[in-house]
Amino acid sequence: MCNEERHRPIPKRPPLHSIQLPELVLQRAFDTVDELDWVLDQLETFV
């Protein structure tokens, strides 16, 4: 690997919070968080 290849700048990407996600993706993310919250509740009551 030559020196120029190692020091090539990494292209900038916009921060994730500024990217508009499709509604279905957002809904699935919220559903997943709800399910994880439920699992944590189950673990807390099990112990």
C-alpha positions in Angstrom: 0.0 0.0 0.0 1.6 3.3 -1.0 1.7 6.3 1.3 -1.0 8.2 -0.7 -3.5 5.5 -0.3 -3.1 5.4 3.5 -3.7 9.2 3.9 -6.7 9.6 1.6 -9.4 11.6 3.4 -12.5 9.8 4.5 -15.6 11.2 2.9 -17.9 13.0 5.3 -21.4 11.7 5.9 -24.2 13.6 7.4 -25.0 12.8 11.1 -27.6 10.0 11.5 -30.0 12.4 13.2 -30.2 14.5 10.1 -31.1 11.7 7.7 -34.8 11.2 7.1 -35.7 7.6 7.5 -38.8 5.9 5.9 -41.8 5.6 8.2 -41.7 1.8 8.2 -38.0 1.8 9.4 -39.0 4.2 12.2 -42.0 2.0 13.2 -39.8 -1.1 13.3 -37.2 0.7 15.4 -39.9 1.8 17.9 -41.4 -1.7 18.0 -37.9 -3.2 18.6 -37.3 -0.8 21.5 -40.7 -1.7 23.0 -40.0 -5.4 22.7 -36.6 -5.0 24.4 -38.2 -2.9 27.1 -40.7 -5.8 27.7 -37.8 -8.3 27.8 -36.0 -6.2 30.4 -39.1 -6.0 32.5 -39.5 -9.8 32.4 -35.9 -10.3 33.5 -36.3 -7.8 36.4 -39.4 -9.7 37.6 -37.8 -13.1 37.2 -34.8 -12.3 39.4 
